[in-house]
Amino acid sequence: MTEVLQIDPKYPDPAVLAHAGDILRSGGLVAYPTETVYGLAASAFVVDTVARVFDAKQRPFSQPLPVQIASLEDVETLARSVSPEAKRLIAEFFPGPLTLVFWRLPSVSLTVTGGTNTIGLRMPDHPIALGVLRAFGAPLVCPSANLTGRRAPMSAADVLEDLDGVIDLVLDGGQTVDRTPSTVLDVTQVPAKMLREGKITRSQLEAFLEIADP
């Protein structure tokens, strides 16, 4: 049965965050709230653990997993050829609901990227999500915490409806406020390509770089 722990969304208990970090270090799966929906996290650098995320979500291995980071320095450990325009986006929108797609470094497993040479990175703007990342001390794969094709989860109850007994821990930080997903922008090409418009709009991004027509 999945462990569920209550946690304050504004002032998360460091002991609970540390417990989540321990579970992740042992190869476990942890769900927690972000500023969009609940995410399902696992170590981004352990292939067997990443595979557990695909199995838990019943997600095709051809679909890349987004990676969450807790510091700007993490970008350099995962991505290459980061352009000045992309750096301006990072400075403006990280942390926040923006996923930027970069060329991956060879250290990033193709399991994470769905067999592609690109990686999607995001820094969540939520105390619990950032707290877990810092307690773990490294980037985490973190798609939404639901079965593939199901409605994105906005509460711990939503997560458990799909994943009870399949994952190790849910941090219950209450209801999230908006199911709108992060915006996804591919910055491996010029002009950049909008892959999904979410909470951050195309017009907001076009103030920083050119985006190809749909």
N, C-alpha and C positions, 0 to 999 in steps of 0.2 A: 504494500500500500504506500502511496506517495505521502511523504511528510509535508505538512503544511504549517508554516510559522507566520503569525501576524507580525507586521513590521510597520512602523510609522513612515508614511511616504515622504514627509518633510525632514524628519530627524531620525533616520534609521539607526537601530541599535548596532554598534560596532561588533558586538558578540554574535549577533545573528548574521551579519555580513561575513564575519570570519568563518562561521559555520558553513555558509554557502561556498566560500572560497575553498574550504577543506574538501567539500563534496566534489567540486569541480576538479581539484587536483587529483582526486582518487578516480577520476574518469566518469563522474556522475553527470547527470543532466539537471539543470536548475531553471525554473521559470520565474520571471520577475516582471514587474510593470516598467514600462518606459513612458515617455510623454505621448506616445501613440497608442500602442496596444501591449499586451503581455508578450514577452519574448521567451524563447527556449534556448538556453545558453549551454555551451560546451567548449572545452579548450580548442582553440583554432589550430594548434600544432600537434595534436595527437590524432592520427588518422582513425584509429579504432573508435575513439570517442565521437569524432565527427560522423562516422558511419552510424552511430547510435541515434543521432539526430534524424538522419534520413529514415531510419527504421521506425522511430517513434512517430514521426509525422506521416509515414507512408508516402514519402516524397521521392520522386524519380532522382537518381544520382546525376542525371544530366542537368538538373536545375541548381545553379550556384547558390551557396549560402552567403548571406551578408555577414560581414565581420564588424563587431563593435570594438572601439578603442576607448581608452580613458585619457590619453595624452596625445598632443600633437606629434611628439617624438615617435609614437607608434607608427605613424604613416611611413616613416623612412625604413622601418623594419619589415614592411609588407609590400610597399609599392615602389616602382621605379619610374623615372621620367616624369616627375611631378612638375608641371609647368608653372610659370609665375601666375597665370590666371587661376589655376587650381589652388595655389597657395593663398590667393586673395579670397577665394570662396571659403577655404578652410578657416581663415582668420575671421571671416564675417559670420559664418553659419555653423561652425562647430563650437560648442555642442549644439545640437538641434536636429530637426527632422529632415536632414539631407544626407543621402547616400551618394558618394562619388565613386565612380568606377575608374580604376587605374589599371595599368599593366602590373601584373604580379611579379614579385621577386621569386627566384627559384626555390626559396625556402618555404613558400606557401604551397601546400599540397594541392594537386589537381582534384582531389576529392572535394576540397572546399569550393573550388571554382567551377565545378561541374565539367571538368575537362577542358576548360577554356584558359587562356593566358591573361585573363583580367580578374580583378577582385574589387568588390564593392565594400567601401569603408564608411562607417558612420560613428559619430560620438554622441551618445544619447544625452538628452538634457533632462535627467531625472536623478534625484539623490540616491534612490535604491539601485538603479542600473549602474551608475557611476561608482557607487559604493562596492557593489559586487566585483566590478572590473578591477578596482584598486585592491580589494581584498585578495583577489586571485592573482593579480600582478602581471597579467598578460592579456592579449586580445582574445575575444571569444566569438565563435560563430553564434549568431542569434537571429534566426528567423522567428516568425510568429509562433506562439505556443498552442498550435491547434493541428488537427489532421489536415492534410493538404486538401484544398477545395472547400473547407468548412469556413464559417464566418470567423473573422479574426477575434480573438478573445480580449475582453475588456475587464475581466475580473478573474480572481482565483477560481471561482465556481465554473466559469467558462473553460478555463484550462483543464480542470479536473473532469469536466464532462467528456473531454476527448482523450485525456492522457493519464487519468488516475491509474496508478499501478504500473505505469510504463516509464515514468520519469521519477527522479529521486526526491526532489524538493520543489515546493512552490512557496515563494515569498508573497504573502497576501498583504499587499499595500493598498487594498481598496480598489474601487472602480477607477479606471482611467477615463479621461474626459472626452476623448475624441478618437474615433476609429479610423480617421483619415491617415493613410500610411505616409511614410517618408517619401519625399521626392527623390527620384533616382536619375542622376545625370552622368552620362558617359563622357569623360574628359580625355579619353585616349585618342580622340580625333579632333580635327579643327575644320569647321566649327564643331562645338560639342553637340552631343545628341541627347535629347530628352527621352529617357526610357519610361518614365512614369512621373506624371505631375501629381504631387501630393500637397502637403501642408505649405511648402514653399513654392511659390508660383513661378511660372516661366518668366514673367516680367521682372520679378525680383532678381532672378539670376542673370537676366540679360543686361542688367546694370553693370555686370562684372565681366562678361565675355559673350561672344557670339554663339547662338544656338541655331543649329540647322533647322530648316523648315520641316514640318511633319511630313 
